[in-house]
Amino acid sequence: MSDRVREHDIVVYGATGFVGVITARYLAEHAPAGTRVALAGRSGQRLADVRGQLGVDWPTVVADAADGEALSRLAASARVVITTVGPYLRYGKQLARACAEAGTDYVDLTGEVVFARESIDGNHEIARRTGARIVHSCGFDSVPSDLGVHVLAQRVAADGAGELTDTTMVVTSLRGGVSGGTVDTLRTQLDVVRDDRRLRRIAAGPYSLSPDRAAEPDLGRQGDVATVRGADVHPRLRGTLAPFFMASYNTRVVRRSNALRDWRYGRRFRYRELMSVGASPLSPLLANGVRLGLGALVAGMMLPPTRFVLDRVLPKPGSGPDERVQRDGHFTCDFFTTTTTGARYTARFRANGDPGYAATAVMLAESALALVYDREALPPSDGGVLTPATALGDALVTRLRAAGMEITAAPA
């Protein structure tokens, strides 16, 4: 972030949206006293309503996602911008660029491969010149994945146990809701790639977010839609594991972290994400049902007749789970690796609260607070389009542990 004095420490853009309100509420309850927070969005009246609901006297900033001048003023006024306004391919490009140009740190919730790739190509060098840390994917996409591997690799290195090789994240428990915003993000990305072969290659490539694809090791296929026997991942796992629906994005973020760190995790590091469907004799059937269901959803969203039906039954943008679902949700992500010395290690990232909303609001807000208050603890960086691990690293791990999340790593 630029050393120039800014009017606000944090601006929450999209503060009237479903996740924006939850994030703003978390800041109101947990940000240190004196933190200068502003609420931003396109409707002054709705921002005032949210401010009243929160019981705060924060200033409001009116800026439409299509108004480049207003977004530039917003970026220049802040030390850190949080944006929850997606789909980012549709609404996020100008704000990310404005923050890069202004030297303003930035965090978002994107899980969109094409948006992240375009941001890397368009903003990385600008942000390096200005010192801005542009940090995509600071929620359930992709903080647990990125920080889980981060602490796993740290523990392996500290023990002198070599480097990571085959590494798998398994979502061993998950409870939460689905919002219309998540559905709209999938819809937008599919619309963009449907008629563009180049964008389809980006969306499908395992190293599509890496800084230099040619420099990546050739490790063969790293599929995101496979079913796998649990025992093939780790002896303690039972049943058949299903594809995890966020793997196609999270895996690319983790591989970018490895490349940005000069392959510190290892040149033989292979990474995948799976999901437990239980250990019963029916688990192979259930796992394959998940795999087929994911494929059917994507196909259905791309074909006009089925898309027409799905658009009417799936959640609408701006909707989300109720307070009970948010409160009662939880997730556990377990990581399993074998190192180059043959040692086995595990890590865990566990949190209470609906993964995509209550828990995500904590991760997003604490990411912004780390950028404001923990500058000396952040990983060394000249700025750029970074990942949670490479931009925030141990500073965010410490904050999330203090917020009640379990983040651990140990020999298996």
C-alpha positions as CSV (number, residue, x, y, z in Angstrom):
1,M,0.0,0.0,0.0
2,S,1.1,3.5,-0.7
3,D,2.5,5.5,2.2
4,R,0.2,8.4,1.4
5,V,-2.3,9.2,4.1
6,R,-5.7,7.8,3.4
7,E,-9.1,8.9,4.6
8,H,-10.3,5.4,5.4
9,D,-8.5,2.3,6.7
10,I,-11.0,-0.1,5.2
11,V,-13.8,0.4,2.7
12,V,-16.4,-2.4,2.4
13,Y,-17.6,-2.2,-1.2
14,G,-20.9,-4.0,-1.7
15,A,-21.9,-3.4,1.9
16,T,-25.6,-3.7,1.2
17,G,-25.3,-7.2,-0.3
18,F,-25.7,-10.4,1.5
19,V,-22.1,-11.1,2.3
20,G,-21.2,-7.4,2.5
21,V,-23.6,-6.9,5.4
22,I,-22.2,-9.9,7.3
23,T,-18.7,-8.7,6.7
24,A,-19.5,-5.2,7.8
25,R,-21.2,-6.5,11.0
26,Y,-18.1,-8.5,11.8
27,L,-15.9,-5.4,11.5
28,A,-18.3,-3.5,13.7
29,E,-18.0,-6.1,16.4
30,H,-14.3,-7.1,16.1
31,A,-12.2,-4.3,14.4
32,P,-9.9,-2.5,16.9
33,A,-11.3,0.7,18.3
34,G,-10.4,3.6,16.0
35,T,-10.4,1.6,12.8
36,R,-11.7,3.9,10.1
37,V,-14.3,1.9,8.2
38,A,-16.5,3.2,5.4
39,L,-19.4,1.5,3.7
40,A,-19.6,1.7,-0.1
41,G,-22.1,0.7,-2.8
42,R,-24.3,2.2,-5.5
43,S,-27.2,3.3,-3.3
44,G,-26.8,6.0,-0.7
45,Q,-30.1,5.2,0.9
46,R,-29.4,1.5,1.2
47,L,-26.0,2.2,2.7
48,A,-27.6,4.5,5.2
49,D,-30.0,1.7,6.1
50,V,-27.2,-0.8,6.7
51,R,-25.3,1.8,8.8
52,G,-28.4,2.2,10.9
53,Q,-28.8,-1.6,11.3
54,L,-25.2,-1.9,12.4
55,G,-25.5,1.0,14.9
56,V,-22.3,2.6,13.6
57,D,-21.5,6.1,12.4
58,W,-19.2,5.1,9.6
59,P,-19.2,7.3,6.4
60,T,-20.7,6.0,3.2
61,V,-19.3,6.2,-0.3
62,V,-21.6,6.0,-3.4
63,A,-19.9,4.3,-6.4
64,D,-21.4,2.2,-9.2
65,A,-19.3,-0.7,-10.4
66,A,-19.4,0.8,-13.9
67,D,-18.3,4.3,-12.9
68,G,-14.5,4.2,-13.3
69,E,-14.0,7.7,-11.9
70,A,-16.0,7.0,-8.8
71,L,-14.1,3.7,-8.2
72,S,-10.8,5.5,-8.6
73,R,-11.8,8.0,-6.0
74,L,-12.9,5.2,-3.7
75,A,-9.6,3.3,-4.1
76,A,-7.5,6.4,-3.5
77,S,-9.4,7.1,-0.3
78,A,-8.6,3.8,1.4
79,R,-5.7,1.8,2.7
80,V,-7.6,-1.5,2.0
81,V,-10.7,-2.2,-0.1
82,I,-12.9,-5.2,0.6
83,T,-15.2,-6.0,-2.3
84,T,-18.0,-8.6,-2.2
85,V,-19.6,-7.4,-5.5
86,G,-19.7,-10.4,-7.9
87,P,-19.7,-12.0,-10.3
88,Y,-16.3,-10.3,-10.6
89,L,-16.0,-10.9,-14.3
90,R,-19.0,-8.7,-14.6
91,Y,-18.5,-6.2,-11.8
92,G,-15.0,-6.5,-10.5
93,K,-12.5,-5.5,-13.2
94,Q,-12.5,-1.8,-12.8
95,L,-12.2,-1.8,-9.0
96,A,-9.3,-4.2,-9.0
97,R,-7.5,-2.0,-11.6
98,A,-8.3,1.2,-9.6
99,C,-6.8,-0.3,-6.5
100,A,-3.7,-1.5,-8.3
101,E,-3.1,2.0,-9.8
102,A,-3.8,3.7,-6.5
103,G,-1.4,1.5,-4.5
104,T,-4.4,0.4,-2.4
105,D,-4.5,-3.1,-0.9
106,Y,-7.5,-5.1,-2.1
107,V,-9.3,-8.3,-1.0
108,D,-12.2,-10.2,-2.6
109,L,-14.1,-13.4,-2.6
110,T,-13.7,-14.5,-6.2
111,G,-13.8,-18.1,-7.3
112,E,-13.6,-17.3,-11.0
113,V,-10.6,-18.6,-12.8
114,V,-11.0,-16.3,-15.9
115,F,-11.4,-13.2,-13.7
116,A,-8.3,-14.0,-11.7
117,R,-6.3,-14.7,-14.8
118,E,-7.3,-11.4,-16.4
119,S,-6.5,-9.6,-13.2
120,I,-3.0,-11.2,-13.0
121,D,-2.4,-10.2,-16.7
122,G,-3.7,-6.7,-16.3
123,N,-2.8,-5.7,-12.8
124,H,0.2,-7.6,-11.5
125,E,2.9,-5.4,-12.9
126,I,1.0,-2.2,-12.0
127,A,0.5,-3.4,-8.5
128,R,4.2,-4.2,-8.2
129,R,5.0,-0.6,-9.2
130,T,2.6,0.9,-6.7
131,G,3.2,-1.7,-3.9
132,A,-0.5,-2.7,-3.8
133,R,-1.3,-6.2,-2.6
134,I,-4.2,-7.4,-4.8
135,V,-5.4,-10.5,-3.0
136,H,-8.1,-12.5,-4.6
137,S,-10.1,-15.3,-3.0
138,C,-10.0,-14.4,0.7
139,G,-13.1,-16.5,1.8
140,F,-14.0,-20.2,1.6
141,D,-12.5,-19.8,-1.9
142,S,-9.6,-20.2,-1.2
143,V,-8.2,-19.4,2.3
144,P,-8.6,-22.9,3.8
145,S,-6.9,-24.6,0.8
146,D,-4.1,-22.0,0.5
147,L,-3.3,-21.7,4.2
148,G,-3.8,-25.4,4.9
149,V,-1.0,-26.2,2.4
150,H,1.0,-23.2,3.7
151,V,1.1,-24.5,7.3
152,L,1.7,-28.1,6.1
153,A,4.7,-27.1,4.1
154,Q,6.0,-25.0,7.0
155,R,5.9,-27.9,9.4
156,V,7.5,-30.3,6.9
157,A,10.3,-27.8,6.3
158,A,10.8,-27.1,10.1
159,D,11.2,-30.8,10.7
160,G,13.7,-31.2,7.9
161,A,11.4,-33.8,6.3
162,G,12.0,-32.7,2.7
163,E,9.4,-31.2,0.4
164,L,5.8,-32.0,-0.4
165,T,4.9,-34.5,-3.2
166,D,1.3,-35.9,-3.6
167,T,-0.9,-33.7,-1.4
168,T,-4.7,-34.0,-1.1
169,M,-7.2,-31.9,0.8
170,V,-10.3,-33.8,1.8
171,V,-13.4,-31.9,3.0
172,T,-14.3,-34.3,5.8
173,S,-17.3,-32.4,7.1
174,L,-19.4,-29.6,5.6
175,R,-22.7,-27.9,6.5
176,G,-24.0,-24.7,5.0
177,G,-26.3,-23.0,2.5
178,V,-26.1,-21.9,-1.1
179,S,-26.7,-18.3,-2.2
180,G,-27.9,-16.8,-5.4
181,G,-24.6,-15.0,-5.7
182,T,-22.7,-18.3,-5.9
183,V,-25.1,-19.5,-8.6
184,D,-24.8,-16.3,-10.5
185,T,-21.0,-16.6,-10.5
186,L,-21.1,-20.0,-12.0
187,R,-23.7,-18.8,-14.6
188,T,-21.5,-15.9,-15.6
189,Q,-18.3,-17.9,-16.0
190,L,-20.0,-20.5,-18.1
191,D,-21.5,-17.8,-20.3
192,V,-18.0,-16.3,-20.9
193,V,-16.2,-19.5,-21.7
194,R,-18.9,-21.2,-23.8
195,D,-18.0,-19.5,-27.1
196,D,-14.4,-18.7,-26.5
197,R,-11.9,-21.6,-26.9
198,R,-9.0,-19.6,-25.4
199,L,-11.0,-18.9,-22.2
200,R,-12.1,-22.5,-22.0
201,R,-8.4,-23.5,-22.0
202,I,-7.8,-21.1,-19.2
203,A,-10.7,-22.4,-17.2
204,A,-9.5,-26.0,-17.7
205,G,-5.8,-25.7,-17.3
206,P,-4.3,-26.9,-14.0
207,Y,-1.7,-24.1,-14.0
208,S,-4.0,-21.4,-15.4
209,L,-3.2,-19.0,-12.5
210,S,0.6,-19.7,-12.4
211,P,2.9,-16.8,-13.2
212,D,4.7,-18.8,-15.9
213,R,3.1,-22.0,-17.2
214,A,6.3,-23.0,-19.1
215,A,8.3,-23.0,-15.8
216,E,5.9,-25.4,-14.1
217,P,7.0,-29.1,-13.8
218,D,5.3,-31.7,-16.0
219,L,3.4,-33.8,-13.5
220,G,0.8,-35.3,-15.8
221,R,-2.9,-35.0,-15.4
222,Q,-4.2,-33.4,-12.2
223,G,-8.0,-33.9,-12.7
224,D,-10.5,-32.2,-10.5
225,V,-13.5,-34.5,-11.2
226,A,-12.2,-37.9,-10.2
227,T,-13.5,-40.3,-7.5
228,V,-10.8,-41.8,-5.4
229,R,-10.6,-44.6,-2.8
230,G,-9.9,-43.0,0.6
231,A,-7.2,-45.6,1.5
232,D,-5.3,-44.4,-1.6
233,V,-5.0,-41.0,0.0
234,H,-4.3,-42.1,3.5
235,P,-4.6,-45.4,5.4
236,R,-7.0,-43.9,7.9
237,L,-9.6,-42.8,5.3
238,R,-12.4,-45.2,4.5
239,G,-14.9,-45.3,1.6
240,T,-14.8,-43.5,-1.7
241,L,-14.1,-39.8,-2.0
242,A,-16.0,-37.6,-4.3
243,P,-14.9,-34.5,-6.3
244,F,-15.0,-31.3,-4.3
245,F,-17.1,-28.7,-6.2
246,M,-14.5,-25.9,-5.5
247,A,-11.5,-27.9,-6.5
248,S,-11.2,-26.5,-10.0
249,Y,-10.5,-23.1,-8.6
250,N,-8.8,-23.7,-5.3
251,T,-6.1,-26.1,-6.7
252,R,-5.0,-23.4,-9.2
253,V,-4.6,-20.8,-6.3
254,V,-2.5,-23.2,-4.3
255,R,-0.3,-24.0,-7.4
256,R,0.1,-20.2,-7.9
257,S,1.3,-19.9,-4.3
258,N,3.9,-22.6,-4.9
259,A,5.2,-20.9,-8.1
260,L,5.2,-17.4,-6.5
261,R,7.4,-18.9,-3.8
262,D,9.8,-20.4,-6.3
263,W,8.3,-23.8,-5.8
264,R,9.1,-23.9,-2.1
265,Y,6.4,-26.6,-1.5
266,G,8.4,-28.8,-4.0
267,R,9.0,-29.3,-7.7
268,R,7.1,-32.6,-7.4
269,F,4.2,-31.1,-5.5
270,R,0.9,-32.4,-6.9
271,Y,-2.3,-31.1,-5.4
272,R,-6.0,-32.2,-5.5
273,E,-9.1,-31.7,-3.5
274,L,-11.8,-34.3,-2.7
275,M,-14.9,-34.6,-0.4
276,S,-15.9,-37.3,1.9
277,V,-19.4,-38.8,1.4
278,G,-19.1,-41.3,4.3
279,A,-17.5,-44.7,4.8
280,S,-20.6,-46.8,4.2
281,P,-20.8,-49.5,1.4
282,L,-22.8,-47.0,-0.5
283,S,-20.0,-44.4,-0.7
284,P,-18.8,-45.5,-4.2
285,L,-22.4,-44.9,-5.5
286,L,-22.7,-41.6,-3.6
287,A,-19.3,-40.4,-4.8
288,N,-20.1,-41.1,-8.4
289,G,-23.5,-39.5,-7.9
290,V,-21.7,-36.3,-6.9
291,R,-19.3,-36.5,-9.9
292,L,-22.2,-37.0,-12.3
293,G,-24.3,-34.3,-10.6
294,L,-21.6,-31.7,-10.9
295,G,-21.2,-32.5,-14.6
296,A,-25.0,-32.4,-15.1
297,L,-25.3,-29.0,-13.4
298,V,-22.6,-27.5,-15.7
299,A,-24.1,-29.0,-18.8
300,G,-27.6,-27.9,-17.7
301,M,-26.4,-24.3,-17.2
302,M,-24.8,-24.2,-20.7
303,L,-27.8,-25.6,-22.6
304,P,-30.6,-23.1,-23.2
305,P,-33.6,-25.3,-22.5
306,T,-32.3,-26.6,-19.2
307,R,-30.8,-23.2,-18.3
308,F,-34.3,-21.7,-18.6
309,V,-35.6,-24.2,-16.0
310,L,-32.6,-23.9,-13.7
311,D,-32.7,-20.1,-13.6
312,R,-36.2,-20.4,-12.2
313,V,-35.5,-22.9,-9.5
314,L,-32.0,-22.0,-8.3
315,P,-31.4,-19.2,-5.7
316,K,-31.5,-15.7,-7.0
317,P,-28.7,-13.1,-6.7
318,G,-28.9,-11.3,-3.3
319,S,-30.3,-14.3,-1.5
320,G,-28.6,-16.5,1.0
321,P,-29.0,-18.8,4.0
322,D,-30.9,-17.6,7.1
323,E,-29.2,-16.8,10.4
324,R,-29.8,-20.3,11.8
325,V,-28.1,-21.9,8.9
326,Q,-25.2,-19.4,9.1
327,R,-24.8,-20.0,12.8
328,D,-25.1,-23.9,12.7
329,G,-22.8,-24.3,9.7
330,H,-19.3,-25.6,9.9
331,F,-16.5,-27.2,7.8
332,T,-13.4,-29.3,8.3
333,C,-10.7,-29.6,5.7
334,D,-8.0,-32.3,6.3
335,F,-4.8,-32.3,4.3
336,F,-2.6,-35.4,3.6
337,T,0.8,-35.4,2.1
338,T,3.9,-37.6,1.6
339,T,7.2,-35.9,1.5
340,T,10.3,-36.5,-0.6
341,T,11.8,-38.3,2.4
342,G,8.8,-40.7,2.6
343,A,7.3,-39.1,5.7
344,R,3.6,-38.6,6.1
345,Y,2.1,-35.4,7.4
346,T,-1.4,-34.0,7.9
347,A,-2.9,-30.6,8.5
348,R,-6.4,-29.4,9.4
349,F,-8.4,-26.2,8.8
350,R,-11.6,-26.2,10.7
351,A,-14.2,-23.5,11.5
352,N,-17.7,-23.0,12.8
353,G,-20.3,-21.0,10.8
354,D,-21.7,-21.4,7.4
355,P,-18.6,-21.8,5.1
356,G,-19.6,-19.4,2.4
357,Y,-21.1,-16.7,4.6
358,A,-20.5,-16.6,8.3
359,A,-17.0,-18.2,8.2
360,T,-16.2,-16.4,4.9
361,A,-17.0,-13.0,6.5
362,V,-14.5,-13.7,9.2
363,M,-11.8,-14.7,6.8
364,L,-12.4,-11.7,4.5
365,A,-12.5,-9.2,7.3
366,E,-9.5,-10.6,9.1
367,S,-7.6,-10.5,5.8
368,A,-8.3,-6.8,5.5
369,L,-7.4,-6.2,9.2
370,A,-4.1,-8.0,8.7
371,L,-3.2,-5.6,5.8
372,V,-4.0,-2.6,8.0
373,Y,-2.4,-3.7,11.3
374,D,0.1,-6.5,10.7
375,R,2.4,-5.0,8.1
376,E,5.6,-6.2,9.8
377,A,4.2,-9.8,10.0
378,L,3.2,-10.1,6.3
379,P,5.3,-12.1,3.9
380,P,7.9,-9.9,2.2
381,S,6.5,-8.6,-1.1
382,D,6.8,-5.8,-3.5
383,G,3.1,-6.1,-4.2
384,G,1.3,-7.6,-7.2
385,V,-1.7,-9.9,-7.7
386,L,-1.0,-12.4,-4.9
387,T,-2.7,-15.3,-3.0
388,P,-3.8,-15.4,0.6
389,A,-0.7,-17.5,1.5
390,T,1.8,-15.2,-0.4
391,A,0.2,-11.9,0.6
392,L,-0.9,-12.6,4.2
393,G,0.7,-15.9,5.3
394,D,1.3,-16.3,9.0
395,A,-0.3,-13.0,9.9
396,L,-3.7,-14.3,8.7
397,V,-3.1,-17.7,10.3
398,T,-2.6,-16.0,13.6
399,R,-5.7,-13.9,13.2
400,L,-7.9,-16.8,12.2
401,R,-6.7,-18.9,15.1
402,A,-7.5,-16.0,17.5
403,A,-11.0,-15.8,15.9
404,G,-11.6,-19.5,16.9
405,M,-10.5,-21.4,13.7
406,E,-8.4,-24.5,14.0
407,I,-5.3,-24.5,11.8
408,T,-2.7,-27.2,12.6
409,A,-0.1,-29.4,11.0
410,A,1.7,-32.4,12.4
411,P,3.4,-35.7,11.4
412,A,0.8,-38.3,10.5
